[in-house]
Amino acid sequence: MKQLIQNITLFLMITITSCTSRTQKEPVLTSDVIARVIDQMTEVMVHDITNPPLAARFFSYTCLAGYEVVSQHDTAYKSMHGILNEYPEFKRPDSIQQYNVQLSAVLAMLQTAQKMQPSGKMLAQYEQHVMDSCRQLGFDEDVVYNSWRYAKAVSKKILAWAKSDRYNKISNYARYTPVDKEGYWYPTPPGFLPAVEPYFNTVRTLALDSCTQFPAPPPVTFSTGKKTAFYRLLQQNYSEGKQVPMEQRVIAAFWDCNPFAIQDDGHLMLSSKKISPGAHWLGITGIACKKAGKSFEESMQVFTSVSVGLMDAFICCWDEKFRSNRIRPETAIRKYIDPHWTPILQTPPFPEYLSGHSVISACSATILTHYFGDHFAYTDSVEVAYGLTPRQFTSFHHAAQEAAISRFYGGIHFMDAIENGLVVGGKVGSWVVQKICIR
């Protein structure tokens, strides 16, 4: 962690000094600085094994804290008051003077992330390095300190709003018990982990009117009859899983993003560290902002829009998952076709329908396409640090389609969950664009 922070500090200094200065003492920050905060948050989430819906919650409130600072000082970026559900009306703390807006936005993100993430204190060292780097680059001490004060005031109100979203009430609910009947989801090997966030649909949505605003079509009805639609889905997964071509294996691994992966080593269960799917799409957001030369303020809006979409998409998807509560391919194939069959990817611990990757990928791609266009080609190098070779995409929708089908290649989703997930995710993304995106 120490070496990582030192590397990021050097990167931050290079990023800032390479920009045109507003004044002799206050260089302009770039989108890379926002991306680095997201990277740091992701490192903490990997450490904490943060589940995907909860990770989206952390990202959304953190980005909104940074965006709030920007919107208070630039009328091109509208306030989220009256747009997002129960979003408070912020008043600029006029008692604080002589601060840098961009630095305050970054520090507001870090202040919020530190308080929300279980191991958020790990970010304090990075926050200190950001401020020290700014001092070394010529920021006046009063400017750095007042930027921190301003950030703290904004973060405090964002945290109070976050606390009211009902997530903290979930711990009071009864422990979720899987339905022990044919056709229903049940924990899968090797860890047989309990259901993840079964009550996430009770959390307040951000831009959506409710978690049921864009309902999914009913899944194909479960049946063990060999001439039924469900059995055909089952056979499709089983046949595909017998000999998976190398390219499909590569695609499945590239989009795995499973924080719960466990390796059975015979005597020990070993977990492998991976980022969440939301972190992957925010990494893509950073790549796009940098390639397009987006300003700090523009990038703050893009990151915020994508993170808001991620949280709403997860709430919407998880509502359907625990309503339909459908069995996973691994469980069904082992029980009804081949007891020795295993999928390429490890099955995550929650019901099958809809495919979460399909929903959040379509949502993110729709939002990013709004900002960058439908033919924005880029190289996805987000998970190089996790041993994955970069992949090239001709558009965000190209990436979303691949992310979705990767779950079929991996053997962990039926095709209707993928296809309908893309449709629902696209609707959520379009709604977010309509509600909060103005460029």
N, C-alpha and C positions, 0 to 999 in steps of 0.2 A: 504493500500500500504506500509506503514511504517513497519507494522508487517511482511508483506511478505518479504520485503527486509532484515529485521533482520534475518528471518529464512533462507533465501538464503545465506546470509553472513556466517552464522554458517555452513551451508551445504558446501559452497565453501571452508571454512577453513578445514573442516573434509576431504573433497575430496582431497585437495592438500596435506595435511600432511600425508595422508595414502599412498602416492605414494613414489617411490624410488627417491631420490634426485639426480640431475645431479651434483650439488655442494652443499656445506653446506648451501648456502644462497638461491638457486633457485630450489625449488621443481618442479616436473613435473606435468603439468596440465593434466586432463583427459577429456574424451568425455562429462562427466557430466557438465563441465563448459560451453561447447558449447550449450548443451541442455538447460541450465538455461538461456542463452541469448535468445534462441528461446522462452522459457516460458515467459520471461519478455516482449519480443516483442508482444507475444500473448495477454498478459494482457492489453497492450496499445491498441491493435487492438479491443479487446472486448470493451474497454472503448470508442473507436472512432466509433464502429459499422462498421469496415472496411469490404468492400465487398470481396468475395473470390478471384476474379482475381487480384484485387489490393493488397490483402494480399500476394499472390504469388509473385508479383512484389517486394514488400518490402523484403520478405524472400530471394529471389534470389540474389539481389544486396548486401544484408547484408552478406550472406554466401560467395559470391564471394570476398568480401573485406577481410574476414578472410583467405580464401584460397589463395589469392594473396600473403599475407605475408608468408604463409607456402611455396608456390611454389618458392619464391625468395631465399629460404634458403635450399631447399631440392630437388635435381634433380630427385628424385623418383616421384615428383608431377609436371607434365608439366604445363607450362604457358598456359593460355587460349587465348593468342595472336595468331591469325591465326586459331583458332578453333571456338570461339564464334564470332558472327557477329559484326564487327567493334570494337572488343575488343582492347583497346589501348596497345601499347608496354610499359611496365613499366620498369623503371630503378631504381635499388635499391638506395635509398638516402644515399650515402656513407658518407655524412657529419654528419650523426647521428650514433654514436657509443654507445657501452655498453647498449644494450637493450636485452630483453628476447623475442624470436620469438613467443612463445606461448601466452604470455601476450599481445604482439603487435597484434596478430591475433584476440584475444578476444576484445581488445579495438577498433580495426578497425571495427569489427562488430557493436559495440555499437555506435561508431562515425557515421557510415553510417545510422543505424536505427534512431538515434536521428534526423538526418537531413531529412530523407525521410517520417517518419510517422508524421501525423498532430500533435499528442500530444507527439512527440518524446522526448520533454524536460523531460518527466516523467522518462526517462531512465538515465538522468544525475546523479541522486542520486544513482542508482545501479552501474553506472560506477565508481563513487567515492568510493563506498563500495568495489568494486573489487580491486581497487588500494590500499585502506587502508588495506584490508585483506592481500594482498601480502606484504605490508610493515611489518605487524605484524608477518608474517611468515618468515621474514628474507631477503626479497628482498631489495637490496640497493636502497636508494632514487634516485640515478642517473639512475639506471636501470629502475625503475618504470616510472620516468619522460621521459626518452629517448624512452621507449616502447610506451608511449602515443604519443610522437612526431612522431615516425615512423608510428604508426597507423593513425595519422591525415594526414600524407602525402599520404598514400595509399588510405585512405577513400576519400580524395579530388579528386583523379583521378577517382575513381569508381563512385563518385557522378556526375562528369562531363560527364562520359560515360552514366550513367543512364538518365541524363537530355536530352541526344540526342536521346532517344528511341521513341520520338514523343508522349509520354503520355501527356505531358503538352499542346499539341495542341488540345486535345480532348475537353477542355472547350470552345474552339472557334467554335465548330461545332454546328449546329442547334439542338435544343432540339428534342429528338426522339419522334415521334408521332406514337402510335400504329396504325396498319392497321385495320380499322373498316369493316372487311369483314369476311364471314364465313370461318372457318378453320384456322384463324390467331390468334396468341397470343394476349391476352388482359389482363390488370391488374386484379388481383384476390383479393377477400376479405381475411381478414377483413380490411387491410390497403389500398388496391388498389394502391400499391406503383408503381412509374414509373420504366421503364426498367433500369436495372443495366448494366452499361458499354456497351452500344450498339455499341461503336466504338473501342472496345478493340482489334479487329483484325487489326487495323491500327498501333498498337504498334510493334516495332521491335522485331522479334523473337530472341532467344539467340542461340540455336543450330540448329533449323529447318531452312531450306532454305527460307521458307515462311509459312504463316498461312494455305496455301492450299496444302502443300506438301503431306499430307495424307488425301485425301478427303473421307468423309463418303458416303456410299451408300445413295441414296435418301430415305427419310422417306416414310412409307406407305401413299399413297395419301388420303387426306381427302375426305370423302364422308358421306352423311347422309343416303345413301341406306342401308337397313338392311341386305343385302346379300353381302356387300362389305368387303374387308380386314380391312378397317379402323373401320367399325362398330363392327367387331369381336374383335379388340383391345379394343374398347370402352367398350364392354360388359364384356371383361375379367377384366378390372379395376373395373367396376361397381359390378360384381358378387363377386370379391375378397374383395371388400371394405365393403360388407354387414356385414360379420362376420369375422373379422380378429383375428386369434388365438393369444393368449398372447405372445407366443414366437416370432411371426412375429412383434408384436407391440414393443417388447423389442428390436429387431434388428433394426426396423425403428427408434426408439428413439436413439439408440446407435450411429447411423451414421447420425443423423439429421444435425448437424453442420450448422444450419441456423442462421446467424447473424441478420436476418431481422424478426425473429419471434415476433408476436404481439398478445397479449391476449386482447380480447374484454371483459371488465369488466362491460359492461352495460353503465356506465357513462364515463368511461375512456378507452383509448387504452394504454395498458402497454406492453413495450418491455421486452423480456427475453434475458439475456446475454448468448451467445454461441460462441464457437470458429469456425473458418473457416475449411473446409475440408482439406485444405493444412496444417494448423497448426496441425490437427489430424495426418496426415501422417508424418510430421516432428517429432511429439511426438513419433510415432512408430519407426522412425529412431533412436531417442535417446535411446529407450528401446533396440533396436537391437545392437547398438554400445556398450552399457554397458554390455549386456549379453555376447557378443562375445569377450569382452576384447580388443576392438579396441583402438589403441593409439590415442592421440590427433590429430596427423597429418592425420591418416587414417580416423578418424571420421570427420574431417574437409572436407575431400574429399567426403565422403558419403553424408553428409548434403548438400554440394554444388551441387552434382549431382542430388539429389532428388529435391532440390529447383529449379534448372534450368529446370528439367523436368516438375515441377508444372507450371512454368510460360508458357512454350511452350505449354503444354497441355491445359491450359486455353485459350490461344490465338487461338489455333486450334479449340477448342470446341466452343468458342464464335463466331468465324467466321461462323461456321455452324448454330449455334442457330439463328442468325439474318439473315441468308440467307433463311433457310427453314421456320423460323418464325412460327412454328406450335403451334396450340392451346394446352392448358393444359387439362389433364383429368377432372379437377374440372369444368372448364368452359364448356366443351363439354357435360359432363354427366348431369350437371344442365340444360343445354339448350335443350338437345335432349332426355333425359331419365327420370331424376328425379330431380326436382328443389330443393329438400331438401337434396340432397346427399352432404356429406363433407368428405374430405380425412382425414386419420389419422394424417398426417403431414401437416403443413401449406405450401401452394404452394409458392415457392420463385418467386421474380419478374423479370422473364426473360423467353424467349421462351423455349419450351419443348425439342426439338430435337437438339443436342444429350444430353444425361444425363451427366452433368458435373461430378458427383460423379463417374460414370463408367469410364469416360476418365481419370481423374486424379488418380483414384485408380489403374487402370490397368497400367498406366505409372509408378507410384511410386513402385508398386509391382514388375514390371519388373526390375527396377533399383536396388531395394533392393535385389532381388533374385540374381542378378549378383554378389553382394558383399558377400552375406551370404548363398547362396545355396537355392535349391528348397524345402528343408524340414526343414526350420528353424522355430521351434515352439516357441511361445512366448505368454505372457499374455499382452493384451492391457489394460493398466490402465490410459490412457492419460486423460480421462475426469472424473476421480473420483471426482475432485474438483467441477464438475458441476452436481454431484449427480448420475452419471452413474456407475453401477457395472462393474468391469473388465470382459473382455471376452477372452477366449483362442482360439488361432488359430494354425493350424498345418503348415501353410506357409503364405507367403505374398499374394500369389494368392488366397488362401482360404479367406483371409480378403477382398481382392479386389472384389471377387465374392459376398461376403456377403454385402459389401458396396453398390454394384451395385443393387442387388435385393432388398435392403432395400428401394429403391426409388419406386419400384413397390408395396411393402408391404405398404408403406406410402401413396400410392395413387396419387403420383405427377408425375409419368412418365409412358409412354407406354412401352411395352416390347421391341419393335424394337429400341427405343432410348437407352435402357440399353444394349442390346446385341451388337449393332453396336458401342456403346460408348466404350465397353470393347475392341473391335477389334482395334479401332482407337487409344485408349490410349496405348495399347500394342505396336503398331507401333511407336508411339512417344517415349516411353520408350526405345525401342530397338535402335532407332536412337541416343538417348542421350548416351546410353551405348557405341555404336560404335564411337561416336564423342569424348567423354570426359572421359570415364571410362577406366582406364588402369589396374585395379586390380580386 
